Amino acid sequence: MSTWAQFDPAPRRRIGETIAATTLVVRRRDSLAVVIFVGTGYLAAFLWAIGDFAMRPSAAPSLIVVDDPLVRMFQRTGPASFEAVALLDTGVVRLLVSPIDVTIGLAIAGLVGLNLGLTYLAVVQPAACGIGAGSGLLASMPALLSGTVCCGPVILIALGIQASGLLLTLFAWLLPLGVVLLLASLVYVAGRVDVANASS
């Protein structure tokens, strides 16, 4: 027996399980509530970590849009962050509107929400034992830490830590690492959900 046949993860079966379990998460109200609540909280945390979201109760409500926003939105401000095209003050919060950063945040928040929605279903409708309730949350940590990509070196300087080039390079890899871990966690947790019993 070949080594590949021994460790074959049956990708078609796993993809089918993941699609079925993800569809189930969106159809059930309880798991959809988990996805929306966690996704919204994660998006706010991600935007705060990259500096696009802040509490500013003393600022007057306003909206400022930059000149030529279509060109400006593709300009990088860091390895995984892009230029804002608008500044929105609501009188309570301030949001730097960076369409690409918001899109990245929405994608990661969706993955985190789906992971925890699936984790919730795996706990409620387990197909097998041995799943940790925080597996989806654990996989989301590198993606949240990727918010330090833009300001990580400044934080290290402020703390008095001399960062080597290797440490600074690590910050740039946190976002892709987080996405890969979230996708792997999604496939893993989907295999632990009893879709047949949960949908009935």
MODELLER restraints for C-alpha pairs under 7 A, 6 or more apart:
rsr = mdl.restraints
at = mdl.atoms
rsr.add(forms.Gaussian(group=physical.xy_distance, feature=features.Distance(at['CA:14:A'], at['CA:187:A']), mean=6.56, stdev=0.5))
rsr.add(forms.Gaussian(group=physical.xy_distance, feature=features.Distance(at['CA:14:A'], at['CA:191:A']), mean=6.84, stdev=0.5))
rsr.add(forms.Gaussian(group=physical.xy_distance, feature=features.Distance(at['CA:17:A'], at['CA:190:A']), mean=6.03, stdev=0.5))
rsr.add(forms.Gaussian(group=physical.xy_distance, feature=features.Distance(at['CA:17:A'], at['CA:191:A']), mean=6.00, stdev=0.5))
rsr.add(forms.Gaussian(group=physical.xy_distance, feature=features.Distance(at['CA:18:A'], at['CA:187:A']), mean=5.50, stdev=0.5))
rsr.add(forms.Gaussian(group=physical.xy_distance, feature=features.Distance(at['CA:18:A'], at['CA:190:A']), mean=4.93, stdev=0.5))
rsr.add(forms.Gaussian(group=physical.xy_distance, feature=features.Distance(at['CA:18:A'], at['CA:191:A']), mean=6.91, stdev=0.5))
rsr.add(forms.Gaussian(group=physical.xy_distance, feature=features.Distance(at['CA:21:A'], at['CA:190:A']), mean=5.52, stdev=0.5))
rsr.add(forms.Gaussian(group=physical.xy_distance, feature=features.Distance(at['CA:21:A'], at['CA:193:A']), mean=6.76, stdev=0.5))
rsr.add(forms.Gaussian(group=physical.xy_distance, feature=features.Distance(at['CA:21:A'], at['CA:195:A']), mean=6.10, stdev=0.5))
rsr.add(forms.Gaussian(group=physical.xy_distance, feature=features.Distance(at['CA:24:A'], at['CA:199:A']), mean=6.72, stdev=0.5))
rsr.add(forms.Gaussian(group=physical.xy_distance, feature=features.Distance(at['CA:25:A'], at['CA:31:A']), mean=5.33, stdev=0.5))
rsr.add(forms.Gaussian(group=physical.xy_distance, feature=features.Distance(at['CA:25:A'], at['CA:32:A']), mean=5.86, stdev=0.5))
rsr.add(forms.Gaussian(group=physical.xy_distance, feature=features.Distance(at['CA:25:A'], at['CA:117:A']), mean=6.17, stdev=0.5))
rsr.add(forms.Gaussian(group=physical.xy_distance, feature=features.Distance(at['CA:25:A'], at['CA:118:A']), mean=6.45, stdev=0.5))
rsr.add(forms.Gaussian(group=physical.xy_distance, feature=features.Distance(at['CA:26:A'], at['CA:32:A']), mean=5.22, stdev=0.5))
rsr.add(forms.Gaussian(group=physical.xy_distance, feature=features.Distance(at['CA:31:A'], at['CA:117:A']), mean=5.02, stdev=0.5))
rsr.add(forms.Gaussian(group=physical.xy_distance, feature=features.Distance(at['CA:31:A'], at['CA:120:A']), mean=6.71, stdev=0.5))
rsr.add(forms.Gaussian(group=physical.xy_distance, feature=features.Distance(at['CA:31:A'], at['CA:121:A']), mean=6.82, stdev=0.5))
rsr.add(forms.Gaussian(group=physical.xy_distance, feature=features.Distance(at['CA:32:A'], at['CA:117:A']), mean=6.79, stdev=0.5))
rsr.add(forms.Gaussian(group=physical.xy_distance, feature=features.Distance(at['CA:34:A'], at['CA:113:A']), mean=6.91, stdev=0.5))
rsr.add(forms.Gaussian(group=physical.xy_distance, feature=features.Distance(at['CA:34:A'], at['CA:117:A']), mean=5.51, stdev=0.5))
rsr.add(forms.Gaussian(group=physical.xy_distance, feature=features.Distance(at['CA:35:A'], at['CA:113:A']), mean=4.06, stdev=0.5))
rsr.add(forms.Gaussian(group=physical.xy_distance, feature=features.Distance(at['CA:35:A'], at['CA:114:A']), mean=5.63, stdev=0.5))
rsr.add(forms.Gaussian(group=physical.xy_distance, feature=features.Distance(at['CA:35:A'], at['CA:116:A']), mean=6.74, stdev=0.5))
rsr.add(forms.Gaussian(group=physical.xy_distance, feature=features.Distance(at['CA:35:A'], at['CA:117:A']), mean=5.25, stdev=0.5))
rsr.add(forms.Gaussian(group=physical.xy_distance, feature=features.Distance(at['CA:36:A'], at['CA:113:A']), mean=6.63, stdev=0.5))
rsr.add(forms.Gaussian(group=physical.xy_distance, feature=features.Distance(at['CA:38:A'], at['CA:113:A']), mean=5.24, stdev=0.5))
rsr.add(forms.Gaussian(group=physical.xy_distance, feature=features.Distance(at['CA:39:A'], at['CA:109:A']), mean=4.55, stdev=0.5))
rsr.add(forms.Gaussian(group=physical.xy_distance, feature=features.Distance(at['CA:39:A'], at['CA:110:A']), mean=5.69, stdev=0.5))
rsr.add(forms.Gaussian(group=physical.xy_distance, feature=features.Distance(at['CA:39:A'], at['CA:112:A']), mean=6.38, stdev=0.5))
rsr.add(forms.Gaussian(group=physical.xy_distance, feature=features.Distance(at['CA:39:A'], at['CA:113:A']), mean=4.64, stdev=0.5))
rsr.add(forms.Gaussian(group=physical.xy_distance, feature=features.Distance(at['CA:42:A'], at['CA:109:A']), mean=5.47, stdev=0.5))
rsr.add(forms.Gaussian(group=physical.xy_distance, feature=features.Distance(at['CA:43:A'], at['CA:105:A']), mean=5.59, stdev=0.5))
rsr.add(forms.Gaussian(group=physical.xy_distance, feature=features.Distance(at['CA:43:A'], at['CA:106:A']), mean=6.28, stdev=0.5))
rsr.add(forms.Gaussian(group=physical.xy_distance, feature=features.Distance(at['CA:43:A'], at['CA:109:A']), mean=5.37, stdev=0.5))
rsr.add(forms.Gaussian(group=physical.xy_distance, feature=features.Distance(at['CA:46:A'], at['CA:105:A']), mean=6.28, stdev=0.5))
rsr.add(forms.Gaussian(group=physical.xy_distance, feature=features.Distance(at['CA:46:A'], at['CA:144:A']), mean=5.78, stdev=0.5))
rsr.add(forms.Gaussian(group=physical.xy_distance, feature=features.Distance(at['CA:46:A'], at['CA:147:A']), mean=6.21, stdev=0.5))
rsr.add(forms.Gaussian(group=physical.xy_distance, feature=features.Distance(at['CA:47:A'], at['CA:53:A']), mean=5.26, stdev=0.5))
rsr.add(forms.Gaussian(group=physical.xy_distance, feature=features.Distance(at['CA:48:A'], at['CA:54:A']), mean=6.17, stdev=0.5))
rsr.add(forms.Gaussian(group=physical.xy_distance, feature=features.Distance(at['CA:49:A'], at['CA:147:A']), mean=4.70, stdev=0.5))
rsr.add(forms.Gaussian(group=physical.xy_distance, feature=features.Distance(at['CA:49:A'], at['CA:148:A']), mean=6.54, stdev=0.5))
rsr.add(forms.Gaussian(group=physical.xy_distance, feature=features.Distance(at['CA:50:A'], at['CA:147:A']), mean=4.46, stdev=0.5))
rsr.add(forms.Gaussian(group=physical.xy_distance, feature=features.Distance(at['CA:50:A'], at['CA:148:A']), mean=6.47, stdev=0.5))
rsr.add(forms.Gaussian(group=physical.xy_distance, feature=features.Distance(at['CA:50:A'], at['CA:150:A']), mean=6.51, stdev=0.5))
rsr.add(forms.Gaussian(group=physical.xy_distance, feature=features.Distance(at['CA:52:A'], at['CA:95:A']), mean=5.57, stdev=0.5))
rsr.add(forms.Gaussian(group=physical.xy_distance, feature=features.Distance(at['CA:52:A'], at['CA:96:A']), mean=4.71, stdev=0.5))
rsr.add(forms.Gaussian(group=physical.xy_distance, feature=features.Distance(at['CA:53:A'], at['CA:94:A']), mean=5.83, stdev=0.5))
rsr.add(forms.Gaussian(group=physical.xy_distance, feature=features.Distance(at['CA:53:A'], at['CA:95:A']), mean=4.73, stdev=0.5))
rsr.add(forms.Gaussian(group=physical.xy_distance, feature=features.Distance(at['CA:53:A'], at['CA:96:A']), mean=6.49, stdev=0.5))
rsr.add(forms.Gaussian(group=physical.xy_distance, feature=features.Distance(at['CA:54:A'], at['CA:93:A']), mean=5.72, stdev=0.5))
rsr.add(forms.Gaussian(group=physical.xy_distance, feature=features.Distance(at['CA:54:A'], at['CA:94:A']), mean=5.26, stdev=0.5))
rsr.add(forms.Gaussian(group=physical.xy_distance, feature=features.Distance(at['CA:54:A'], at['CA:95:A']), mean=6.66, stdev=0.5))
rsr.add(forms.Gaussian(group=physical.xy_distance, feature=features.Distance(at['CA:55:A'], at['CA:92:A']), mean=6.08, stdev=0.5))
rsr.add(forms.Gaussian(group=physical.xy_distance, feature=features.Distance(at['CA:55:A'], at['CA:93:A']), mean=4.41, stdev=0.5))
rsr.add(forms.Gaussian(group=physical.xy_distance, feature=features.Distance(at['CA:55:A'], at['CA:94:A']), mean=6.10, stdev=0.5))
rsr.add(forms.Gaussian(group=physical.xy_distance, feature=features.Distance(at['CA:56:A'], at['CA:91:A']), mean=6.71, stdev=0.5))
rsr.add(forms.Gaussian(group=physical.xy_distance, feature=features.Distance(at['CA:56:A'], at['CA:92:A']), mean=5.32, stdev=0.5))
rsr.add(forms.Gaussian(group=physical.xy_distance, feature=features.Distance(at['CA:56:A'], at['CA:93:A']), mean=4.98, stdev=0.5))
rsr.add(forms.Gaussian(group=physical.xy_distance, feature=features.Distance(at['CA:56:A'], at['CA:94:A']), mean=5.88, stdev=0.5))
rsr.add(forms.Gaussian(group=physical.xy_distance, feature=features.Distance(at['CA:57:A'], at['CA:91:A']), mean=5.29, stdev=0.5))
rsr.add(forms.Gaussian(group=physical.xy_distance, feature=features.Distance(at['CA:57:A'], at['CA:92:A']), mean=4.10, stdev=0.5))
rsr.add(forms.Gaussian(group=physical.xy_distance, feature=features.Distance(at['CA:57:A'], at['CA:93:A']), mean=6.44, stdev=0.5))
rsr.add(forms.Gaussian(group=physical.xy_distance, feature=features.Distance(at['CA:58:A'], at['CA:91:A']), mean=6.56, stdev=0.5))
rsr.add(forms.Gaussian(group=physical.xy_distance, feature=features.Distance(at['CA:59:A'], at['CA:89:A']), mean=6.69, stdev=0.5))
rsr.add(forms.Gaussian(group=physical.xy_distance, feature=features.Distance(at['CA:59:A'], at['CA:91:A']), mean=5.32, stdev=0.5))
rsr.add(forms.Gaussian(group=physical.xy_distance, feature=features.Distance(at['CA:60:A'], at['CA:89:A']), mean=6.72, stdev=0.5))
rsr.add(forms.Gaussian(group=physical.xy_distance, feature=features.Distance(at['CA:60:A'], at['CA:91:A']), mean=5.18, stdev=0.5))
rsr.add(forms.Gaussian(group=physical.xy_distance, feature=features.Distance(at['CA:61:A'], at['CA:89:A']), mean=4.82, stdev=0.5))
rsr.add(forms.Gaussian(group=physical.xy_distance, feature=features.Distance(at['CA:61:A'], at['CA:90:A']), mean=4.54, stdev=0.5))
rsr.add(forms.Gaussian(group=physical.xy_distance, feature=features.Distance(at['CA:61:A'], at['CA:91:A']), mean=4.80, stdev=0.5))
rsr.add(forms.Gaussian(group=physical.xy_distance, feature=features.Distance(at['CA:62:A'], at['CA:88:A']), mean=5.96, stdev=0.5))
rsr.add(forms.Gaussian(group=physical.xy_distance, feature=features.Distance(at['CA:62:A'], at['CA:89:A']), mean=5.08, stdev=0.5))
rsr.add(forms.Gaussian(group=physical.xy_distance, feature=features.Distance(at['CA:62:A'], at['CA:90:A']), mean=6.72, stdev=0.5))
rsr.add(forms.Gaussian(group=physical.xy_distance, feature=features.Distance(at['CA:63:A'], at['CA:86:A']), mean=7.00, stdev=0.5))
rsr.add(forms.Gaussian(group=physical.xy_distance, feature=features.Distance(at['CA:63:A'], at['CA:87:A']), mean=5.68, stdev=0.5))
rsr.add(forms.Gaussian(group=physical.xy_distance, feature=features.Distance(at['CA:63:A'], at['CA:88:A']), mean=4.65, stdev=0.5))
rsr.add(forms.Gaussian(group=physical.xy_distance, feature=features.Distance(at['CA:63:A'], at['CA:89:A']), mean=6.36, stdev=0.5))
rsr.add(forms.Gaussian(group=physical.xy_distance, feature=features.Distance(at['CA:64:A'], at['CA:86:A']), mean=5.43, stdev=0.5))
rsr.add(forms.Gaussian(group=physical.xy_distance, feature=features.Distance(at['CA:64:A'], at['CA:87:A']), mean=5.09, stdev=0.5))
rsr.add(forms.Gaussian(group=physical.xy_distance, feature=features.Distance(at['CA:64:A'], at['CA:88:A']), mean=6.63, stdev=0.5))
rsr.add(forms.Gaussian(group=physical.xy_distance, feature=features.Distance(at['CA:65:A'], at['CA:85:A']), mean=5.92, stdev=0.5))
rsr.add(forms.Gaussian(group=physical.xy_distance, feature=features.Distance(at['CA:65:A'], at['CA:86:A']), mean=4.25, stdev=0.5))
rsr.add(forms.Gaussian(group=physical.xy_distance, feature=features.Distance(at['CA:65:A'], at['CA:87:A']), mean=6.52, stdev=0.5))
rsr.add(forms.Gaussian(group=physical.xy_distance, feature=features.Distance(at['CA:66:A'], at['CA:85:A']), mean=5.42, stdev=0.5))
rsr.add(forms.Gaussian(group=physical.xy_distance, feature=features.Distance(at['CA:66:A'], at['CA:86:A']), mean=5.99, stdev=0.5))
rsr.add(forms.Gaussian(group=physical.xy_distance, feature=features.Distance(at['CA:69:A'], at['CA:85:A']), mean=5.24, stdev=0.5))
rsr.add(forms.Gaussian(group=physical.xy_distance, feature=features.Distance(at['CA:72:A'], at['CA:83:A']), mean=6.23, stdev=0.5))
rsr.add(forms.Gaussian(group=physical.xy_distance, feature=features.Distance(at['CA:72:A'], at['CA:85:A']), mean=6.48, stdev=0.5))
rsr.add(forms.Gaussian(group=physical.xy_distance, feature=features.Distance(at['CA:73:A'], at['CA:82:A']), mean=6.42, stdev=0.5))
rsr.add(forms.Gaussian(group=physical.xy_distance, feature=features.Distance(at['CA:73:A'], at['CA:83:A']), mean=5.26, stdev=0.5))
rsr.add(forms.Gaussian(group=physical.xy_distance, feature=features.Distance(at['CA:73:A'], at['CA:84:A']), mean=6.15, stdev=0.5))
rsr.add(forms.Gaussian(group=physical.xy_distance, feature=features.Distance(at['CA:73:A'], at['CA:85:A']), mean=5.96, stdev=0.5))
rsr.add(forms.Gaussian(group=physical.xy_distance, feature=features.Distance(at['CA:73:A'], at['CA:98:A']), mean=6.51, stdev=0.5))
rsr.add(forms.Gaussian(group=physical.xy_distance, feature=features.Distance(at['CA:73:A'], at['CA:99:A']), mean=6.75, stdev=0.5))
rsr.add(forms.Gaussian(group=physical.xy_distance, feature=features.Distance(at['CA:74:A'], at['CA:82:A']), mean=6.28, stdev=0.5))
rsr.add(forms.Gaussian(group=physical.xy_distance, feature=features.Distance(at['CA:74:A'], at['CA:83:A']), mean=6.78, stdev=0.5))
rsr.add(forms.Gaussian(group=physical.xy_distance, feature=features.Distance(at['CA:75:A'], at['CA:82:A']), mean=5.67, stdev=0.5))
rsr.add(forms.Gaussian(group=physical.xy_distance, feature=features.Distance(at['CA:75:A'], at['CA:83:A']), mean=5.49, stdev=0.5))
rsr.add(forms.Gaussian(group=physical.xy_distance, feature=features.Distance(at['CA:76:A'], at['CA:82:A']), mean=4.30, stdev=0.5))
rsr.add(forms.Gaussian(group=physical.xy_distance, feature=features.Distance(at['CA:76:A'], at['CA:83:A']), mean=5.92, stdev=0.5))
rsr.add(forms.Gaussian(group=physical.xy_distance, feature=features.Distance(at['CA:77:A'], at['CA:83:A']), mean=5.86, stdev=0.5))
rsr.add(forms.Gaussian(group=physical.xy_distance, feature=features.Distance(at['CA:78:A'], at['CA:149:A']), mean=6.87, stdev=0.5))
rsr.add(forms.Gaussian(group=physical.xy_distance, feature=features.Distance(at['CA:78:A'], at['CA:150:A']), mean=5.18, stdev=0.5))
rsr.add(forms.Gaussian(group=physical.xy_distance, feature=features.Distance(at['CA:79:A'], at['CA:149:A']), mean=6.72, stdev=0.5))
rsr.add(forms.Gaussian(group=physical.xy_distance, feature=features.Distance(at['CA:79:A'], at['CA:172:A']), mean=5.84, stdev=0.5))
rsr.add(forms.Gaussian(group=physical.xy_distance, feature=features.Distance(at['CA:80:A'], at['CA:149:A']), mean=6.79, stdev=0.5))
rsr.add(forms.Gaussian(group=physical.xy_distance, feature=features.Distance(at['CA:80:A'], at['CA:172:A']), mean=6.89, stdev=0.5))
rsr.add(forms.Gaussian(group=physical.xy_distance, feature=features.Distance(at['CA:81:A'], at['CA:101:A']), mean=5.99, stdev=0.5))
rsr.add(forms.Gaussian(group=physical.xy_distance, feature=features.Distance(at['CA:81:A'], at['CA:150:A']), mean=6.82, stdev=0.5))
rsr.add(forms.Gaussian(group=physical.xy_distance, feature=features.Distance(at['CA:82:A'], at['CA:98:A']), mean=6.55, stdev=0.5))
rsr.add(forms.Gaussian(group=physical.xy_distance, feature=features.Distance(at['CA:82:A'], at['CA:100:A']), mean=6.41, stdev=0.5))
rsr.add(forms.Gaussian(group=physical.xy_distance, feature=features.Distance(at['CA:82:A'], at['CA:101:A']), mean=6.18, stdev=0.5))
rsr.add(forms.Gaussian(group=physical.xy_distance, feature=features.Distance(at['CA:83:A'], at['CA:98:A']), mean=5.94, stdev=0.5))
rsr.add(forms.Gaussian(group=physical.xy_distance, feature=features.Distance(at['CA:84:A'], at['CA:96:A']), mean=5.73, stdev=0.5))
rsr.add(forms.Gaussian(group=physical.xy_distance, feature=features.Distance(at['CA:84:A'], at['CA:97:A']), mean=5.16, stdev=0.5))
rsr.add(forms.Gaussian(group=physical.xy_distance, feature=features.Distance(at['CA:84:A'], at['CA:98:A']), mean=3.92, stdev=0.5))
rsr.add(forms.Gaussian(group=physical.xy_distance, feature=features.Distance(at['CA:85:A'], at['CA:97:A']), mean=5.82, stdev=0.5))
rsr.add(forms.Gaussian(group=physical.xy_distance, feature=features.Distance(at['CA:85:A'], at['CA:98:A']), mean=5.77, stdev=0.5))
rsr.add(forms.Gaussian(group=physical.xy_distance, feature=features.Distance(at['CA:86:A'], at['CA:96:A']), mean=5.95, stdev=0.5))
rsr.add(forms.Gaussian(group=physical.xy_distance, feature=features.Distance(at['CA:86:A'], at['CA:97:A']), mean=5.00, stdev=0.5))
rsr.add(forms.Gaussian(group=physical.xy_distance, feature=features.Distance(at['CA:87:A'], at['CA:95:A']), mean=5.95, stdev=0.5))
rsr.add(forms.Gaussian(group=physical.xy_distance, feature=features.Distance(at['CA:87:A'], at['CA:96:A']), mean=4.70, stdev=0.5))
rsr.add(forms.Gaussian(group=physical.xy_distance, feature=features.Distance(at['CA:87:A'], at['CA:97:A']), mean=6.01, stdev=0.5))
rsr.add(forms.Gaussian(group=physical.xy_distance, feature=features.Distance(at['CA:88:A'], at['CA:94:A']), mean=5.69, stdev=0.5))
rsr.add(forms.Gaussian(group=physical.xy_distance, feature=features.Distance(at['CA:88:A'], at['CA:95:A']), mean=5.14, stdev=0.5))
rsr.add(forms.Gaussian(group=physical.xy_distance, feature=features.Distance(at['CA:88:A'], at['CA:96:A']), mean=6.36, stdev=0.5))
rsr.add(forms.Gaussian(group=physical.xy_distance, feature=features.Distance(at['CA:89:A'], at['CA:95:A']), mean=6.50, stdev=0.5))
rsr.add(forms.Gaussian(group=physical.xy_distance, feature=features.Distance(at['CA:108:A'], at['CA:179:A']), mean=6.91, stdev=0.5))
rsr.add(forms.Gaussian(group=physical.xy_distance, feature=features.Distance(at['CA:111:A'], at['CA:182:A']), mean=6.33, stdev=0.5))
rsr.add(forms.Gaussian(group=physical.xy_distance, feature=features.Distance(at['CA:112:A'], at['CA:136:A']), mean=6.55, stdev=0.5))
rsr.add(forms.Gaussian(group=physical.xy_distance, feature=features.Distance(at['CA:112:A'], at['CA:137:A']), mean=6.84, stdev=0.5))
rsr.add(forms.Gaussian(group=physical.xy_distance, feature=features.Distance(at['CA:112:A'], at['CA:140:A']), mean=6.02, stdev=0.5))
rsr.add(forms.Gaussian(group=physical.xy_distance, feature=features.Distance(at['CA:112:A'], at['CA:182:A']), mean=6.85, stdev=0.5))
rsr.add(forms.Gaussian(group=physical.xy_distance, feature=features.Distance(at['CA:115:A'], at['CA:136:A']), mean=4.70, stdev=0.5))
rsr.add(forms.Gaussian(group=physical.xy_distance, feature=features.Distance(at['CA:115:A'], at['CA:185:A']), mean=6.88, stdev=0.5))
rsr.add(forms.Gaussian(group=physical.xy_distance, feature=features.Distance(at['CA:115:A'], at['CA:186:A']), mean=5.37, stdev=0.5))
rsr.add(forms.Gaussian(group=physical.xy_distance, feature=features.Distance(at['CA:116:A'], at['CA:136:A']), mean=5.31, stdev=0.5))
rsr.add(forms.Gaussian(group=physical.xy_distance, feature=features.Distance(at['CA:116:A'], at['CA:137:A']), mean=6.66, stdev=0.5))
rsr.add(forms.Gaussian(group=physical.xy_distance, feature=features.Distance(at['CA:118:A'], at['CA:189:A']), mean=6.30, stdev=0.5))
rsr.add(forms.Gaussian(group=physical.xy_distance, feature=features.Distance(at['CA:118:A'], at['CA:190:A']), mean=6.37, stdev=0.5))
rsr.add(forms.Gaussian(group=physical.xy_distance, feature=features.Distance(at['CA:119:A'], at['CA:133:A']), mean=6.04, stdev=0.5))
rsr.add(forms.Gaussian(group=physical.xy_distance, feature=features.Distance(at['CA:119:A'], at['CA:136:A']), mean=6.65, stdev=0.5))
rsr.add(forms.Gaussian(group=physical.xy_distance, feature=features.Distance(at['CA:119:A'], at['CA:189:A']), mean=6.25, stdev=0.5))
rsr.add(forms.Gaussian(group=physical.xy_distance, feature=features.Distance(at['CA:121:A'], at['CA:193:A']), mean=6.22, stdev=0.5))
rsr.add(forms.Gaussian(group=physical.xy_distance, feature=features.Distance(at['CA:122:A'], at['CA:189:A']), mean=6.91, stdev=0.5))
rsr.add(forms.Gaussian(group=physical.xy_distance, feature=features.Distance(at['CA:122:A'], at['CA:192:A']), mean=5.62, stdev=0.5))
rsr.add(forms.Gaussian(group=physical.xy_distance, feature=features.Distance(at['CA:122:A'], at['CA:193:A']), mean=4.55, stdev=0.5))
rsr.add(forms.Gaussian(group=physical.xy_distance, feature=features.Distance(at['CA:123:A'], at['CA:133:A']), mean=6.98, stdev=0.5))
rsr.add(forms.Gaussian(group=physical.xy_distance, feature=features.Distance(at['CA:125:A'], at['CA:193:A']), mean=5.85, stdev=0.5))
rsr.add(forms.Gaussian(group=physical.xy_distance, feature=features.Distance(at['CA:125:A'], at['CA:194:A']), mean=5.45, stdev=0.5))
rsr.add(forms.Gaussian(group=physical.xy_distance, feature=features.Distance(at['CA:125:A'], at['CA:198:A']), mean=5.98, stdev=0.5))
rsr.add(forms.Gaussian(group=physical.xy_distance, feature=features.Distance(at['CA:126:A'], at['CA:192:A']), mean=5.74, stdev=0.5))
rsr.add(forms.Gaussian(group=physical.xy_distance, feature=features.Distance(at['CA:126:A'], at['CA:193:A']), mean=5.06, stdev=0.5))
rsr.add(forms.Gaussian(group=physical.xy_distance, feature=features.Distance(at['CA:126:A'], at['CA:194:A']), mean=5.55, stdev=0.5))
rsr.add(forms.Gaussian(group=physical.xy_distance, feature=features.Distance(at['CA:127:A'], at['CA:192:A']), mean=4.96, stdev=0.5))
rsr.add(forms.Gaussian(group=physical.xy_distance, feature=features.Distance(at['CA:127:A'], at['CA:193:A']), mean=5.12, stdev=0.5))
rsr.add(forms.Gaussian(group=physical.xy_distance, feature=features.Distance(at['CA:127:A'], at['CA:194:A']), mean=4.51, stdev=0.5))
rsr.add(forms.Gaussian(group=physical.xy_distance, feature=features.Distance(at['CA:128:A'], at['CA:192:A']), mean=5.70, stdev=0.5))
rsr.add(forms.Gaussian(group=physical.xy_distance, feature=features.Distance(at['CA:135:A'], at['CA:185:A']), mean=6.93, stdev=0.5))
rsr.add(forms.Gaussian(group=physical.xy_distance, feature=features.Distance(at['CA:136:A'], at['CA:182:A']), mean=6.87, stdev=0.5))
rsr.add(forms.Gaussian(group=physical.xy_distance, feature=features.Distance(at['CA:136:A'], at['CA:185:A']), mean=6.02, stdev=0.5))
rsr.add(forms.Gaussian(group=physical.xy_distance, feature=features.Distance(at['CA:139:A'], at['CA:178:A']), mean=6.57, stdev=0.5))
rsr.add(forms.Gaussian(group=physical.xy_distance, feature=features.Distance(at['CA:139:A'], at['CA:181:A']), mean=5.25, stdev=0.5))
rsr.add(forms.Gaussian(group=physical.xy_distance, feature=features.Distance(at['CA:139:A'], at['CA:182:A']), mean=5.22, stdev=0.5))
rsr.add(forms.Gaussian(group=physical.xy_distance, feature=features.Distance(at['CA:139:A'], at['CA:185:A']), mean=6.53, stdev=0.5))
rsr.add(forms.Gaussian(group=physical.xy_distance, feature=features.Distance(at['CA:140:A'], at['CA:178:A']), mean=5.92, stdev=0.5))
rsr.add(forms.Gaussian(group=physical.xy_distance, feature=features.Distance(at['CA:140:A'], at['CA:182:A']), mean=6.01, stdev=0.5))
rsr.add(forms.Gaussian(group=physical.xy_distance, feature=features.Distance(at['CA:141:A'], at['CA:178:A']), mean=6.82, stdev=0.5))
rsr.add(forms.Gaussian(group=physical.xy_distance, feature=features.Distance(at['CA:142:A'], at['CA:174:A']), mean=5.24, stdev=0.5))
rsr.add(forms.Gaussian(group=physical.xy_distance, feature=features.Distance(at['CA:142:A'], at['CA:175:A']), mean=6.49, stdev=0.5))
rsr.add(forms.Gaussian(group=physical.xy_distance, feature=features.Distance(at['CA:142:A'], at['CA:177:A']), mean=6.51, stdev=0.5))
rsr.add(forms.Gaussian(group=physical.xy_distance, feature=features.Distance(at['CA:142:A'], at['CA:178:A']), mean=4.49, stdev=0.5))
rsr.add(forms.Gaussian(group=physical.xy_distance, feature=features.Distance(at['CA:143:A'], at['CA:174:A']), mean=5.99, stdev=0.5))
rsr.add(forms.Gaussian(group=physical.xy_distance, feature=features.Distance(at['CA:143:A'], at['CA:175:A']), mean=4.77, stdev=0.5))
rsr.add(forms.Gaussian(group=physical.xy_distance, feature=features.Distance(at['CA:143:A'], at['CA:178:A']), mean=4.15, stdev=0.5))
rsr.add(forms.Gaussian(group=physical.xy_distance, feature=features.Distance(at['CA:143:A'], at['CA:179:A']), mean=6.49, stdev=0.5))
rsr.add(forms.Gaussian(group=physical.xy_distance, feature=features.Distance(at['CA:145:A'], at['CA:174:A']), mean=6.69, stdev=0.5))
rsr.add(forms.Gaussian(group=physical.xy_distance, feature=features.Distance(at['CA:146:A'], at['CA:171:A']), mean=6.38, stdev=0.5))
rsr.add(forms.Gaussian(group=physical.xy_distance, feature=features.Distance(at['CA:146:A'], at['CA:174:A']), mean=4.97, stdev=0.5))
rsr.add(forms.Gaussian(group=physical.xy_distance, feature=features.Distance(at['CA:146:A'], at['CA:175:A']), mean=4.99, stdev=0.5))
rsr.add(forms.Gaussian(group=physical.xy_distance, feature=features.Distance(at['CA:148:A'], at['CA:171:A']), mean=6.77, stdev=0.5))
rsr.add(forms.Gaussian(group=physical.xy_distance, feature=features.Distance(at['CA:149:A'], at['CA:171:A']), mean=4.99, stdev=0.5))
rsr.add(forms.Gaussian(group=physical.xy_distance, feature=features.Distance(at['CA:149:A'], at['CA:172:A']), mean=5.81, stdev=0.5))
rsr.add(forms.Gaussian(group=physical.xy_distance, feature=features.Distance(at['CA:153:A'], at['CA:168:A']), mean=6.88, stdev=0.5))
rsr.add(forms.Gaussian(group=physical.xy_distance, feature=features.Distance(at['CA:156:A'], at['CA:162:A']), mean=6.97, stdev=0.5))
rsr.add(forms.Gaussian(group=physical.xy_distance, feature=features.Distance(at['CA:156:A'], at['CA:163:A']), mean=6.84, stdev=0.5))
